[in-house]
Amino acid sequence: MRIFVNSLRLIAVIAVVVAIVGQWLISSELESYNPWNFFGYFTIQSNVIIAVALAVTLVVGTRTKGTDLRVSLLRGAGTVYIATTGIVYNTLLTNVDVSASLSWSNDILHKVIPAYAVLDWLLFSDRSRLLLRHVWWFLIYPAVWTIVVLIRGATDGWVPYPFLDPAQGYGVVAIYCVGVGVSIGLLGVLVVGMSRLRLVKV
């Protein structure tokens, strides 16, 4: 079972790398290409985070209790972020241009990896039991990302997603931010709850 699970995780990591590189190769050829913009998308960053988390899980495993907790926190956070990517993309961003011109890459980053990461966290037992207070740790990165995006939107005018565009009014943007923030918090609670399940022993 361990070999099977590790194989799935390795495939997921490779898929993320291939999907991001594939889209980057196309985007980097455009006159409008800006690396800060390309890597500024929550989609790209959340996929990188979950890929790193899965890679660390592969390398470190569960050798010590302390390391296991840190790895589980990283993997749990990555699961929250990538699940957020999947939910937001498939609800708020349906039929919206998010600068993803490579359809198979888009599907991997927005659909396949989010679904796999959630199932990986739910099913496989090689993770520590997290506590509700850990949810606050999960909120730090999205909060920092949102602040940076809002600053950029107010200064150089770049925003990764339409619902964060200050042109529609900061009141509307604030509503969306609060909504997404609450969703991330709820996902964090679910991830903590899932960490107590032991469906498939690894």
C-alpha positions in Angstrom: 0.0 0.0 0.0 2.8 2.4 0.8 4.4 1.9 -2.6 1.0 2.5 -4.3 0.3 5.7 -2.3 3.8 7.0 -2.9 3.4 6.3 -6.6 0.2 8.3 -6.7 1.8 11.2 -5.0 4.8 11.2 -7.2 2.5 11.2 -10.3 0.6 14.2 -8.8 3.9 16.1 -8.2 5.1 15.4 -11.7 1.6 16.4 -13.1 1.8 19.8 -11.3 5.3 20.5 -12.6 4.5 19.5 -16.2 1.2 21.5 -16.2 2.9 24.7 -14.8 5.9 24.4 -17.1 3.6 23.7 -20.1 1.5 26.8 -19.4 4.6 28.9 -18.6 6.3 28.0 -22.0 3.3 29.4 -23.8 2.7 32.4 -21.6 6.4 33.4 -21.6 6.2 33.9 -25.4 3.5 36.6 -25.1 4.5 40.2 -25.3 2.4 40.9 -22.2 4.2 38.2 -20.2 5.3 39.2 -16.7 6.7 36.6 -14.3 5.3 38.4 -11.3 1.9 38.1 -12.8 2.2 34.5 -14.0 3.4 33.3 -10.6 1.1 35.7 -8.8 -2.0 33.6 -9.4 -3.3 31.7 -6.4 -3.8 28.7 -8.8 -0.1 28.5 -9.5 1.0 29.1 -5.9 -1.5 26.7 -4.4 -0.4 24.0 -6.8 3.2 24.6 -6.0 2.5 24.4 -2.3 0.6 21.1 -2.5 3.3 19.6 -4.8 6.0 20.6 -2.3 3.9 19.2 0.5 3.4 15.9 -1.3 7.1 15.8 -2.2 8.2 16.4 1.4 5.8 13.7 2.5 7.5 11.3 0.1 11.0 12.2 1.2 10.5 12.6 5.0 7.7 10.2 5.6 6.8 9.6 9.3 10.3 9.1 10.8 9.7 11.1 13.9 6.6 12.4 15.6 7.7 16.1 15.5 8.5 15.9 11.8 5.3 14.2 11.1 3.3 17.0 12.7 5.1 19.6 10.7 4.7 17.7 7.5 1.0 17.1 8.2 0.5 20.8 8.8 2.2 21.6 5.5 0.1 19.0 3.7 -3.0 20.0 5.4 -2.5 23.7 4.5 -1.7 22.7 0.9 -5.0 20.7 0.8 -6.9 23.7 2.0 -5.4 26.0 -0.6 -5.7 23.6 -3.5 -9.3 22.8 -2.5 -10.0 26.6 -2.5 -8.5 26.8 -6.0 -10.8 24.1 -7.2 -13.9 25.5 -5.6 -13.3 29.2 -6.6 -12.4 28.3 -10.2 -15.4 26.0 -10.7 -17.9 28.5 -9.2 -16.7 32.2 -9.4 -14.5 31.8 -12.4 -16.5 29.6 -14.8 -16.1 30.8 -18.4 -13.7 33.6 -17.2 -10.3 34.2 -18.8 -7.7 33.4 -16.2 -4.8 33.5 -18.7 -4.7 29.7 -19.0 -4.6 29.0 -22.7 -3.5 25.4 -22.4 -6.6 23.4 -21.7 -5.0 20.2 -20.4 -2.8 22.2 -18.0 -5.8 24.2 -16.9 -7.7 21.0 -16.1 -4.8 19.5 -14.2 -4.3 22.6 -12.0 -7.9 23.5 -11.4 -9.7 20.1 -11.4 -7.5 17.0 -11.2 -5.0 18.1 -8.5 -7.6 19.7 -6.3 -9.7 16.5 -6.4 -6.7 14.2 -5.9 -5.3 16.3 -3.0 -8.6 16.2 -1.1 -8.9 12.4 -1.6 -5.3 11.9 -0.6 -5.8 13.7 2.7 -9.2 12.1 3.3 -8.2 8.5 2.6 -4.6 7.9 3.6 -3.7 7.6 7.3 -0.1 8.8 7.3 -0.8 12.2 8.9 -0.9 13.5 12.4 -4.2 14.5 14.0 -4.5 18.3 13.7 -6.2 20.6 16.2 -8.7 23.4 15.5 -6.1 26.0 16.5 -4.1 25.0 13.4 -6.8 26.5 11.2 -5.4 29.9 12.1 -2.1 28.9 10.5 -3.9 28.0 7.3 -5.3 31.5 7.1 -2.0 33.3 7.1 -0.8 32.7 3.6 -4.2 33.5 1.9 -4.4 36.7 4.0 -0.9 37.8 2.9 -1.6 36.9 -0.8 -4.9 38.9 -0.7 -3.2 42.0 0.8 -0.4 41.9 -1.9 -3.0 41.5 -4.7 -5.1 44.4 -3.4 -2.0 46.6 -3.2 -1.0 45.7 -6.7 -4.6 46.3 -7.9 -4.5 49.8 -6.4 -1.0 50.6 -7.7 -0.1 48.9 -11.0 -3.6 47.8 -11.8 -3.0 44.1 -12.0 -5.5 41.7 -10.5 -5.5 37.9 -11.1 -9.2 37.4 -10.8 -12.2 39.7 -11.7 -13.8 39.5 -8.3 -10.7 41.2 -6.8 -10.8 44.1 -9.3 -11.0 47.4 -7.4 -12.8 49.0 -10.3 -16.0 47.3 -9.1 -15.6 49.1 -5.7 -13.8 48.0 -2.6 -17.0 47.2 -0.9 -17.8 44.5 -3.4 -14.2 43.3 -3.2 -14.4 43.2 0.6 -17.5 41.0 0.4 -15.8 38.5 -1.9 -12.7 38.5 0.3 -14.7 37.8 3.4 -16.6 35.1 1.6 -13.5 33.4 0.4 -11.8 33.8 3.8 -14.8 32.2 5.6 -14.7 29.4 3.0 -11.0 28.8 3.6 -11.6 28.7 7.4 -14.4 26.2 6.9 -12.2 24.1 4.7 -9.6 24.2 7.3 -12.0 22.9 9.9 -12.9 20.1 7.5 -9.3 19.2 6.9 -8.7 19.1 10.7 -11.7 16.8 11.1 -10.5 14.6 8.3 -7.1 14.3 10.0 -8.8 12.2 12.7 -10.0 9.6 10.2 -8.0 6.5 9.4 -9.8 5.0 6.4 -6.8 3.4 4.6 -3.8 2.5 6.7 -0.5 3.5 5.1 
